Amino acid sequence: DLLLSNSCIPFLGSTEGLDFRTLLLDEERGRLLIGAKDHVFLLNLVDLNKNVKKIYWPAAKEKVELCKLAGKDAHTECANFIRVLQPYNRTHVYVCGTGAFHPLCGYIELG
């Protein structure tokens, strides 16, 4: 119904079959950060599909292999699912992912 009434704009980046986990709204700058499976997206709130910025951040291959050896599912569990998007200061966001059961964190510069 929303699509038919032109009441929403679908995000076309989701066609990659990504598993979206966390959101961070930056109203001041008109941006939305999305944490997904192996990716972090930075979207423009006016047009979600304009100037999409994407960071590919997979788990290390050796961690994925260890995860699979532990009996976990390679497609649904052995990836870097982004779980934390937290503002750090005006220029950076603190980001953490599962890292195939070996958590990893870092900072993303938003410039």
Backbone torsions as a table, in degrees:
resi	resn	phi	psi	omega
1	ASP	NA	-41.9	-179.8
2	LEU	-62.5	-41.6	179.3
3	LEU	-65.4	-42.0	-179.5
4	LEU	-65.5	-32.5	-178.9
5	SER	-90.7	4.0	-177.4
6	ASN	56.1	35.7	-179.9
7	SER	-95.0	1.9	179.7
8	CYS	-149.7	161.3	176.1
9	ILE	-120.8	111.4	-179.7
10	PRO	-70.8	144.2	176.0
11	PHE	-84.0	114.1	-174.5
12	LEU	-73.9	-18.5	178.6
13	GLY	-65.7	-16.5	-177.6
14	SER	-75.9	-3.4	179.5
15	THR	-69.4	-10.1	179.6
16	GLU	-78.1	2.1	179.4
17	GLY	70.2	33.9	-177.6
18	LEU	-81.2	152.8	-178.4
19	ASP	-101.3	97.6	-177.0
20	PHE	-74.3	132.4	-173.6
21	ARG	-120.1	-36.8	-173.7
22	THR	-147.2	151.7	-178.9
23	LEU	-129.6	148.4	172.8
24	LEU	-137.0	115.2	-179.8
25	LEU	-91.4	125.8	176.1
26	ASP	-113.9	82.9	-176.9
27	GLU	-63.4	-35.6	-177.7
28	GLU	-58.0	-39.7	-179.0
29	ARG	-104.4	1.3	177.7
30	GLY	67.8	42.4	-177.5
31	ARG	-129.8	157.2	175.4
32	LEU	-131.3	126.2	174.4
33	LEU	-100.9	137.2	179.9
34	ILE	-125.8	127.6	173.4
35	GLY	-96.4	131.6	-175.6
36	ALA	-138.4	-170.1	176.4
37	LYS	-72.3	112.0	177.3
38	ASP	64.9	11.6	-176.9
39	HIS	-143.3	151.7	167.0
40	VAL	-125.9	128.0	179.4
41	PHE	-109.7	144.2	172.1
42	LEU	-121.2	115.5	-174.5
43	LEU	-115.2	153.1	174.8
44	ASN	-88.1	126.8	-177.1
45	LEU	-67.9	-25.8	179.3
46	VAL	-71.5	-43.3	177.9
47	ASP	-141.2	104.8	-175.1
48	LEU	-58.7	-23.7	-175.5
49	ASN	-101.5	6.3	-179.6
50	LYS	-98.6	126.7	177.7
51	ASN	53.2	44.9	177.7
52	VAL	-66.5	130.1	175.5
53	LYS	-108.7	137.6	-174.9
54	LYS	-136.8	133.2	174.1
55	ILE	-111.9	124.9	175.2
56	TYR	-91.7	118.0	-174.7
57	TRP	-136.1	75.8	-179.2
58	PRO	-79.3	165.9	171.9
59	ALA	-71.0	154.0	177.5
60	ALA	-60.9	143.5	-176.9
61	LYS	-57.3	-39.5	-179.6
62	GLU	-67.6	-31.4	177.1
63	LYS	-71.0	-36.6	177.2
64	VAL	-65.1	-42.7	178.8
65	GLU	-63.0	-43.7	176.8
66	LEU	-60.6	-39.4	178.9
67	CYS	-62.4	-45.3	179.2
68	LYS	-66.3	-38.5	177.8
69	LEU	-64.6	-26.6	177.9
70	ALA	-79.4	0.8	176.9
71	GLY	91.4	10.2	179.0
72	LYS	-82.2	156.3	178.8
73	ASP	-75.3	125.9	-175.8
74	ALA	-62.7	-31.2	-175.6
75	HIS	-91.8	-29.7	-175.2
76	THR	-109.0	-10.5	-177.2
77	GLU	-129.4	-29.0	-173.0
78	CYS	-97.2	65.0	179.5
79	ALA	-145.1	-178.2	175.4
80	ASN	-103.7	90.6	178.4
81	PHE	-82.7	117.4	-178.4
82	ILE	-72.3	120.6	-176.3
83	ARG	-112.3	-24.9	-175.7
84	VAL	-126.5	127.1	168.8
85	LEU	-129.9	107.8	-174.2
86	GLN	-129.9	127.3	176.3
87	PRO	-58.8	134.3	178.1
88	TYR	-104.4	-51.0	173.6
89	ASN	-153.8	-165.8	-176.2
90	ARG	-68.0	-18.3	-175.3
91	THR	-116.1	-10.9	-174.5
92	HIS	-133.3	153.2	174.0
93	VAL	-123.7	137.0	176.1
94	TYR	-86.7	129.8	-174.1
95	VAL	-129.7	135.4	175.3
96	CYS	-132.9	143.5	177.4
97	GLY	-131.8	167.5	-176.5
98	THR	-73.4	-26.9	176.5
99	GLY	56.3	38.0	-178.5
100	ALA	55.4	51.2	179.5
101	PHE	70.1	21.0	172.6
102	HIS	-135.8	79.7	-171.4
103	PRO	-50.4	142.8	175.4
104	LEU	-138.0	146.1	-178.6
105	CYS	-133.0	161.0	178.2
106	GLY	-168.3	-177.1	179.0
107	TYR	-117.8	139.1	176.2
108	ILE	-111.8	127.4	174.0
109	GLU	-83.0	126.9	-173.8
110	LEU	-88.0	-2.7	-178.0
111	GLY	-57.6	NA	NA
